[in-house]
Every structure is written in C-alpha cells, then in structure tokens.
Amino acid sequence: MDNLLIACLIIASSLLSLGTAGHALLLKRDSRSALVWVSLTLTIPLIGPFLYWCLGINRISRRARSWHDSGRRISGTSIYPLDDTLESPVQLPVDAAHLHDLRILGDHVVTTPLRSGNLIVPLENGDNAYPAMLAAIRGAQTSINLSSYIFDADGIGSVFVELLIEAANRGVAVRVIIDALGEKYSRVSPAKAFRGSPVRFEYFLPLLRGAYINLRNHRKLLIIDGREAFTGGMNIRGKHVLATSTPGQAHLDLHFSVCGPLVADLQRTFLEDWFFVTGERLDSHLFFPQLDSPGSAVMRCVSDGPDKEFRKLEQLIMGALSCAEHTVRIMTPYFIPDRPMTTALITTALRGVDVLIILPGCNNLPFVQWASQSLLWELVANGIKIYYQPPPFVHTKLLLIDDVWTLIGSANLDARSLKLNFELNLTVFDTVFASRMRLLFDRAVIPTQQVTLHKLENRSLPVKLRDSFCHLFAPYL
C-alpha cells in the first residue's frame, strides 16, 4: 500500500513537472526565461512547479486582458466608432519623408489614425498650464471630462475643485477619474472635496477591491466640450507651480493644449476608462462635435496598457529609434530601459545618430536613479551622451527624432510605463512644434553635468553594489 502511494505521488509529481514545463514552453516568449523555468520544473520536483505558478506567470497582463475578454473593458472605438469619411492617406511634412516607415508602423500597431490639421501648444509648468486649463473649465458649456493620476485638492487643486463644481452647478456634465493609488499622494482627497456636489467622481481600481499596486491609470487628460483637450505628463498638484514652490519641492513639467480632429480620439480614451470604472457607455454624438482644423500638426493618439497583447508604445519607440537618421533627444524622469531598448539605443548611436539623454540629477525616487545608474556605463561607452539636470526635479517626458517627430505624454522609459500602467501619449509630425521642443532641449542642456565613463567607473564599490542591487528590481520600479 505504501509503495502504491509513493508511486502515485511520483507519477503526479512527474505529470505536474511535465505540464508546467509545457506551459512555459508554449507561453514564454523569451527563450532564456523559458529555458530557466523548464530546467527548474524538471530538476526540482514540486518546488520548481510551485515557484513557476507563483512567480513565473505574468498575472498582471493576464488579469488586464481578462477584462477585455469579459467585456468589462472595451476600446474607445467600440464605444464611438471612427468616422468612415476620414481623409486617407494623411500627408506627412516634407521633412518627415524619411520617417515613412515609422508612419506605416503606427498604422499597423495603433488603431487610431493619423490626424492632420491639429494645433498643439506646449505649456511649461503649472504656472502656464493650470491657468489655461482653468480658463477652459470656466468657458465649458456642455461637458468636462478629467482624468489624472494625482489630484491634490489642496492649493491649486482647490481652485480646480471650485471651478469644476461651479461648472456642474450651471449645468455642465462634469466627470472626474482619479487613480486610487495616485490619490494617496494628495494631502487633501479630491473625493472628499467633491462629496455632495453634482460632479461625477470615480476611482480607477479602488484599492479596497483588490491590492492593485500595478495596473494603474497614469494618464493625464482634460477635455472641454469635446473640442479642446489638455494632456501631457502633469498631474494636478501644487509642486508644479514654480511661483509658490521651493526649489527642493518643485517639479518642472510640460503639458499641452490640443485643438483639432485629434480631440475626438482623446475623448474616446476617456470614455473607454469611464466605461471601465462605471459600466456606463457614453456614446452620444454630443461628445463628438464637428471639429475644425486650426493647425498643421499631423498627430496620432496612442493609448496603451497591460490589457493589450502587444506593447504598441514600446514598438513605436523602437521603430522611431530604427528610423532616426540624424538626432535622437530623450528627456525622462525615470529611465530604466529593458535589454531590448538598451540595445536599440546603442545600435542607433553606433549607426552615427547623435543620441542625447537628459535625466534629473537628483531624482524624487532615489532607488529609481540608483537602478538607472547601473546601466549608464554601457550607454556612455557606446557614444550616447547623458546629462544630469540640477534641481528642481524635472518630470518632463519627451522623445524627439530628427527635429520633426515628437513623442509626448504620460509614459516614462521604464517597465512600469511600458508594461504595467495605462498610459496616454501623442505622436506629432510637425517641424514647427519639433523646433520648439528642440529649443527646450538645448536650453535644458546648458546647466547640466555630463555623465562620463570616468565618473561611472570611479563610483565606490558599495555604490556600485547598491545600484546593481536596485537594478534587479527594474521590472517593478
């Protein structure tokens, strides 16, 4: 009897190991990862399969994609279909002719089309962005849709609260989505500030319903009457207002005002999130008025998240690097590229493209900076210029290719933005806009300190060990 029980246990353990190994072979796209898990499950019975089912499966993406399968999350184009009369094809600027392949890539990986005739205006810091946003709220007539990762209802945030409530009281339909985790950065909760008002306030993934440390909504979006939008990397908090913040607390950032046909796609992005958090399908044509073409920028809305099978934002960035012929300019607060992105940056530089990266010299998240430092040596050694900006902390996110194509929005160059968060970015083909962004880069470089091989090599051994240890957690930072 004992021998029979032992035989059954051995057979069950073997079947578990074989089944687990087969699962890893079928679903692990990285061959090195597949090899490690197959070896572990076959050589260490029970423990190997246990570790695989606990740690080896990407439950974040699986859970997010299950929302699509269940119908809990649907795309913005499903809520309000694209106009069948869209002009086709949109013509790129003459200076962007060599980026035709990048345009084709965008057509294949992003469902939203290129839109011509847009006007985009950069707004530096809260000192310029917030007054423009507040003026638009004052002038709203039918609807205000606002989404933010952080909304601190103290200071400048209290002004937003006051005007949003005032708009709702005069009959404007006001809807607000705040990320439930991002709200924890607020000194005054927006939920409390809006309580009892006619403003429709909703949390994105309330923490009481699950420990969702990942799957956060990092998008920043304000849409007025379906005609004007504001988006970029700026949250609503007093740290973005330089006039009232000390240098040690201030966050420099960049936001954008957008008018033109692209606003309809930004509206779809908000309504997609609204359906997810409320189950309410807002498909009225009132959210999609006829839009003029006030500018010349050719733009595309790129909403990405872990619910997508493929990482379209990451694919666009890799494609842009491969198409660059002259210059690549990157500014980001959190820079922890994975191995493929690091290789793409190095390959771009080795092709003779001038690659320049500007990072904060003093990060508000020290462990992120330590993890980043561990990989800078390889980049610098291959000809990439990296600069540290002095305080105040710079939260700006920009990618500029050949002074004609720009990527702006909420995403950082790290795994959290490219794999774990819901992000919103815009691609812009426009030489006039790109020239303004190039001036911003040129101005930003002036006070910086260049990162050299000498400085990186002369870090003390404890510092090198600290940086390398932090980099082990790069997929989660």
N, C-alpha and C positions, 0 to 999 in steps of 0.2 A: 504493500500500500504506500509506504514511504517512497519507494523507488518510482512508483507511478506518479506521485505528486511532484517529485523532483523533475521527472521527465516532462510533465505538463508545464511546470514553471520554466524549464529550459526552452521548450517549444514556444511558449508565449513570449518569453524574452527575445528569442530569435526573431519571431514574427514582428514584434514591436520595433526591433532594431532595423530589420529589413524594410518595414513600412515607413519608418522615419527617414531612413536613407533615401528611399524612393521619393518621398515628399520633397526632400532637399534637392535631389537631382532634377526634379520637374520644375520647381518653383524658384530656386536660387539662380538669378541671372549672372551673378559674379562667380566665375569658376573657382576662384580661390576660396570664397566663402563656402561654396558647395562642397569642395574637397575637404575642408576642415570639419564640416558638420557630418559628412558621410563617414570620415575616418573616426570621428568621436563616437558616433552612434554605433558603429560596428565593432569598435575595440573596447568600449566601456559599456557593457550591458546595463540597462535600466537607467544608470546615471546619465549616459550620453543622450538617450532619447528624452529624458526628463529635462535636461538643460536646453535641448533644442526646442521643445514645445513651450518652454518658459521664456527663452531668450532669443531663439533663432527665427521667430516668425514676426514679421512686421505687422503687429496688430493695429498700429496707428492707421496705416493706409487701408488695411482690410476693413476696419471699422468705418472709416470715412467712405470707402467705396460701397459699403453695405447700405449707406444712406441713399445712394442713387438707386441701388437695386430694389430697395423697399419703397421708393417714391417719396421718401422724406425730404430728399434734396433733389431739385430739378434745375436745369440750366435756365438762365435768363431768356435765351431764345425760345425755350419751350413755353415760358410764361407769355412772352410777347414776341412773335416771330419777326425775323428780319424782313425789311421791305424788299419785295421782289423787283422793284424798279431801281435798285442800286446801280449806280454807274459802274461799268466794267469795260476794260480794266482802268484802275486809277493810275495816272501817270506819275512817276517819281520825278523829283527835281533832277535837272541835268547833271548836277554834281554828284548825284547818288546813283548814276547809271551802273557803276561797278558793283553796287550792292544789290543788283537784281536778284541774285541767288538768295540773299537774305530775305528779300520780299517774298520769293517763292516758298522759302522755308516757313515764313509766317503764315502764308496762305494755307499750308498743309497742317500745321500744328495748332493753330488758333482758329476757333470757329467764327470769331468776329472779324469782319472785313476791314481792309484799309479804308479810311475815310478821308477825303480831301476837303479843303475849304474850311479848316478849323483855325481858330485863333487861340493861342496859348500864351499866357503871360506869367513869367516867374515872379514869385512874391517871397522875398527874403525875410526869414524870421517872422515871429508873431507880430512884430512891430508893423509889418506891411500886410501880412496875410490876414490877421484877425480883423482889422478894420474893414477890409474888402469883403470878408465873409459876413460880418455883422451888418454891413450896408445891404448886402444881398438879402439877408434874412428880413431886414426892415421892409424891403420892397417886394417880398414874396406875396403872391396873390392867390395861388391855389394849393401848392404843396411844397413841403420842405422834407427832404429825406437825408438824414445824417447818420453816418456810421464812423466810429472811432475806436481805436484800441484803448486809449486812455482819454478820459474826460474828467478832469478835476473841476468840480463845481465851485471851487474857491477862486478868488481873484478874477482873472479874465474869464474863467469858466462861468462865474456867477452872472456875468454880463450876457453870455450866450444863453444861459438858462432863462434869464429875464426876458430877452427878446424872443426866444422860442415860445415861451408861454404867452407872451403878448400876441405873437402871430397866431397861435392856436385859438386864443380868445376872440380874435377878429375873424375867425372862420377858415383859416389856412389849416390844411391837414398836415400835422407835424408828426413825423415818425423818427424815432431815435433808436439805434442799436449800439450798445456798448459791450465790448468783450468782458465777460465776467471775471477773468483773471486780470486783465488790464485795469479794471476798475480798482483793484487793490492798491494801485499806485496813487490813487486820489486821496487827498486829505478830506475832501467833502464829497460824499457819494452823490452822483447825479440821480440815482434812484430816489433818494430822499428829497433832493431838490425839486424833482418833477412830481413828487407824490401829491395827489389831489388836484393836479392840473389836467387840462384836456390833451396834453402831449402824450402820444402813444410811445411808451418807453419799454424796451425789451433787452434782455441779456442774451448774448451769444454764448451758448453752452453754460448755463448756470452751474456753478461748482457743486451745489447741493445734490445735483442729479448724477454726479459722476466725477471722479478725480481726473478731469481732463487738463493735465498740465500741457499737453500738446494739443493740436487741432484748434489753435487759437485764431481768431479773426483779427489780423494785423492791418486790415485795410483802413484807409482814412478817406472819407468821401462825404461831400455835401452837395446836394442837388436842389436847385431852386426852380420850381415851376416846370421842371423838365427841360429848361432852356439854358441854364448856366450851372457849371459844376466847379468844385474845388477839390483837388486831390493832390497827393504827394506823400511826404514822409512825416508830416507834422501832426502830432496829437493836439488836443486842446488842454493846455496847462500853462501856468504862469512862467515856467522855466524858459519858454520860447520867446518871451518878451524881454529883450535885452535892456530896455529902458528901466525896468523895475527889478532886474535880476543881477546879483553879484556875479563876477566872472567865474567864481568857483561853482556856481549853481546853474548858470545859463547854459542852454542848449541851442546852438546855431542850427538852422534847418532851412529847408526850401519847400515851398508849396506852390501850387499852380492854379490859375484861373483858366477854365476851358469853356469856350463857346463854339458852337457849330454842330455838325452832324454826329460827332463822337459822343456828345452828351447822351444820346439815346442808348448807347452801349453801356455807359456808366450807370444810367438808370436801370438797365437790365441787371447789372451786377448787384445793385442794392436790392431790387425786388427778388432776386434769387436768394439773398441772405434773409430777407424779410419772410419769405415763404418758409425757409428752414426754421426760423425761430418761432413763427406763429402758426404756420399751416395756412395762412391767408394768401390767396392768389390774387394779386393786384394786376389785372390785365386790361384795365381801362385805357382807352385811347387818350384820356386826359393826361396821362403821364408821358405821352409821346406826341407833343405838338409838332407842327411843321417847323423845321429848323432851317435858318438861313446859313449861308456860308460866308462868315465875316472875315476869314483869313485865308492863308495859303498853305498851312501846315498839313501834311499828309500823316495821319496818325492811326494807331490801332490800340484798342483796349485789350489788355492781357490780364484776365483774372485767373489765378492759378491756386491750387490747393491740393492737399493729400488725398482728396477724393478722386483725383484724375489718375488714370492708368499710367500715363507718361508725364514727365516733368517738362511741360512746354516752355516755362520761363527759362529753365536751365538749358533747354535745347536752343532757344533763341539766343541766349548769351554765348553759348559755344559756337553757334553759327555766325554771330557777329564777329567774334574773335577770328574765325577762319576766313571771313571775307575782308577784314581790315587790310588796307594796303599801306597806310601812312602812319596813323596815330591811334592809340587807344588811351583814353583817360578814364580813370576809375576813382570815385570818391565814395567811401562807405564807412560807417562807424564800426561795423562788426565784420571782420574779414577772416573767415576760416574756410577757404575753398577746399573741396574734397580732392582726391587724387586726379580724377579726370580734368577738373577745372584748372588745377595747378599745372598739369601737363599742357593744357590748351594755352594758358598764359605764356608758358615758357616757349612753346612752339611758335606762338605769334611773335614773340620777341626775337627768336632765332631766325625768323624769316626776314628780319630787318625792320619790322614795325616798331615804332617808338612807343613803348608801353610805360605808362606812368600811373602810380597808385598813391593816393593821398589818404592817410589814416589819422585818427586822433592820437596825439602824443600821450594823452592821459585819458584813458577810457573810463566811462562810468561803471563798467563791469570789468574789473581788473583781471579776473580769470579768463575772460574772452581775449583780452590783449595778450596775456601770457601764452595762451594756446596759439594765437596768431604768430607771436614771435618765433615759435619753434619751427615754422615753415618759411620764414622770410629769407633765410640764408640761401636756399636753393633758388629762389626767385631772383635775388640780387646777383648771385653768381652767374646767372644766365642773362644778365643785361637789363633786367627790369628795374626801373627807378622807383624807389619807395620813399615817401616823405612822411614825417610826423608833424601834424599841426599842433601848435601850442594851444593852451586853453584860451577861450572856453571850449567845452566839448562840442564837436561838430557831428551832428546827427544826419547830415545830408547824404543822400544816396543818388549817385549819378554814374552813368556809363556813356561815354562819348566816343564814337567811331568816325575817324576821318573827317571830323568837323562838319558832319552832315546828318548822322543818325544818332539819336539820343534815346536812352532808356531811363525813365524816371518812375518814381512811385514809392511803394512801401517796403520793397524787398531788399534785404541785405545780401551780401555774398557769403552766406553761411548755410549750413544744413537746415537750420530751423526755418529760414525763409524759403529755401528752395524745396524742402521736403515735408515740413511739419506744419507750417502755418498756411492760412488762407491769405493770399496777397493780391494786391492790385497794382499793376504797372501800365505805363503807356510807352509805346514806341513812337518816335517822332522823326519823320524825314523832313527836315527843313533847315536850310543853311542859315537863315536869319536867327532862328532860335538857337541853333547849334553854336553860332558865333557868340551869343550871349553866354552860353554855358562855357565856352572856351575861355572867355574873359574871366568868368568866375574861377575856373581852374588856375589860370595864370595869376590871378590876384591871390588865390589861396596858397600858392607855392612860395610866395615871397617871404613870409615869416617862418617857413618850415625848416626842419632839420632833416637832411638826407640820411637815410639808413644805409650804412656802409658795411662791407664784409668785415672790416676791422672791428667795428663796434659789436657786431653779432658774434664774432669769434672770441672777443675778449669779455663776454659775459662770464661771470664766475660759474663754477661747477654747480653750486646749489641753485643758481638762477636757471641754468640750462636744464637741470633735472626738474625744477618746478614747471618750466614752460613745456617740456616734453610730457610731463605727467598730465598737465591740463589738456594737452592736445589729444590724449587718449579719449577724452570725453567730447571731442569735437562734434560728433553726430547729435549731441543733445544740448549743446550750449546755445 
